[in-house]
Amino acid sequence: MSSMCMRIDITIPDELVKRIKKFRKGVLEINVSKICAKAIKKELDKLEK
């Protein structure tokens, strides 16, 4: 991915937020921005075919 980034806000259901928070506080961490960026890129790639 490019080093240039733009900040955007997304809405995530409360139940998903609760699940994400479990991993953001513990030893196992997840990068929500990276996961979202990959998922968005995948969908855009499909649409552009």
LOPA-439399 format. One record per residue: residue number from 0; residue in one letter; x, y, z of N, C-alpha, C in turn. Coordinates in Angstrom, 3 decimals. Layout:
! LOPA-439399
seq_type_n_east_n_north_n_up_ca_east_ca_north_ca_up_c_east_c_north_c_up
NUM_A_X_Y_Z_X_Y_Z_X_Y_Z
...
//
This chain:
! LOPA-439399
seq_type_n_east_n_north_n_up_ca_east_ca_north_ca_up_c_east_c_north_c_up
0_M_0.818_-1.181_0.000_0.000_0.000_0.000_0.870_1.257_0.000
1_S_0.289_2.320_-0.487_0.996_3.585_-0.573_1.285_4.142_0.818
2_S_2.352_4.934_0.910_2.683_5.532_2.198_1.791_6.734_2.496
3_M_1.136_7.271_1.469_0.225_8.393_1.683_-1.117_7.854_2.163
4_C_-1.662_8.479_3.183_-2.926_8.020_3.743_-3.869_9.197_3.933
5_M_-5.154_8.900_3.791_-6.191_9.881_4.064_-7.056_9.312_5.179
6_R_-7.381_10.110_6.133_-8.219_9.652_7.236_-9.686_9.786_6.840
7_I_-10.429_8.682_7.016_-11.876_8.721_6.814_-12.526_8.014_7.996
8_D_-13.761_8.369_8.272_-14.502_7.730_9.362_-15.447_6.689_8.778
9_I_-15.564_5.568_9.469_-16.509_4.536_9.083_-17.370_4.186_10.294
10_T_-18.524_3.637_10.036_-19.413_3.212_11.105_-19.360_1.693_11.195
11_I_-19.173_1.199_12.412_-19.074_-0.237_12.658_-20.124_-0.595_13.702
12_P_-20.867_-1.676_13.478_-21.894_-2.078_14.456_-21.289_-2.294_15.847
13_D_-22.080_-1.972_16.874_-21.620_-2.073_18.268_-21.064_-3.450_18.610
14_E_-21.719_-4.491_18.158_-21.264_-5.847_18.469_-19.865_-6.106_17.917
15_L_-19.588_-5.600_16.722_-18.263_-5.754_16.126_-17.230_-4.930_16.880
16_V_-17.613_-3.749_17.315_-16.705_-2.899_18.099_-16.295_-3.610_19.381
17_K_-17.245_-4.258_20.044_-16.930_-5.001_21.271_-15.896_-6.086_20.999
18_R_-16.051_-6.783_19.885_-15.108_-7.853_19.537_-13.735_-7.283_19.211
19_I_-13.702_-6.154_18.513_-12.427_-5.516_18.162_-11.691_-5.081_19.425
20_K_-12.421_-4.502_20.369_-11.803_-3.991_21.602_-11.098_-5.086_22.390
21_K_-11.594_-6.305_22.315_-10.949_-7.415_23.022_-9.512_-7.598_22.554
22_F_-9.265_-7.394_21.265_-7.938_-7.594_20.697_-7.069_-6.349_20.768
23_R_-7.658_-5.206_20.917_-6.872_-3.976_20.972_-6.284_-3.751_22.359
24_K_-6.816_-4.413_23.369_-6.342_-4.216_24.739_-5.362_-5.295_25.173
25_G_-5.344_-6.408_24.505_-4.550_-7.542_24.952_-3.217_-7.670_24.248
26_V_-2.628_-8.825_24.420_-1.336_-9.131_23.808_-1.485_-9.247_22.296
27_L_-2.580_-9.880_21.863_-2.848_-9.988_20.429_-3.486_-8.688_19.966
28_E_-2.841_-8.027_19.049_-3.381_-6.758_18.545_-3.742_-6.904_17.086
29_I_-4.785_-6.196_16.678_-5.150_-6.166_15.262_-5.109_-4.717_14.784
30_N_-4.743_-4.545_13.535_-4.690_-3.221_12.926_-5.964_-3.045_12.103
31_V_-6.952_-2.386_12.693_-8.257_-2.224_12.056_-8.129_-1.444_10.744
32_S_-7.307_-0.426_10.723_-7.131_0.372_9.507_-6.586_-0.482_8.366
33_K_-5.603_-1.308_8.674_-4.990_-2.165_7.652_-6.004_-3.190_7.124
34_I_-6.780_-3.774_8.039_-7.794_-4.745_7.635_-8.838_-4.086_6.742
35_C_-9.301_-2.910_7.136_-10.304_-2.193_6.334_-9.752_-1.810_4.965
36_A_-8.519_-1.325_4.932_-7.905_-0.929_3.667_-7.801_-2.110_2.703
37_K_-7.405_-3.277_3.223_-7.302_-4.468_2.375_-8.670_-4.886_1.837
38_A_-9.693_-4.833_2.713_-11.036_-5.228_2.297_-11.599_-4.268_1.253
39_I_-11.368_-2.982_1.438_-11.846_-1.986_0.473_-11.127_-2.154_-0.861
40_K_-9.818_-2.359_-0.814_-9.054_-2.566_-2.050_-9.568_-3.793_-2.805
41_K_-9.826_-4.870_-2.082_-10.330_-6.097_-2.700_-11.656_-5.843_-3.421
42_E_-12.562_-5.121_-2.780_-13.857_-4.818_-3.397_-13.700_-3.911_-4.609
43_L_-12.823_-2.905_-4.500_-12.593_-2.004_-5.635_-11.976_-2.755_-6.810
44_D_-11.040_-3.651_-6.520_-10.429_-4.461_-7.573_-11.481_-5.280_-8.324
45_K_-12.443_-5.841_-7.584_-13.536_-6.603_-8.212_-14.368_-5.717_-9.125
46_L_-14.696_-4.519_-8.641_-15.529_-3.602_-9.396_-14.837_-3.081_-10.664
47_E_-13.534_-2.951_-10.612_-12.787_-2.384_-11.734_-12.480_-3.408_-12.821
48_K_-12.806_-4.664_-12.585_-12.532_-5.700_-13.604_-13.548_-5.643_-14.706
//
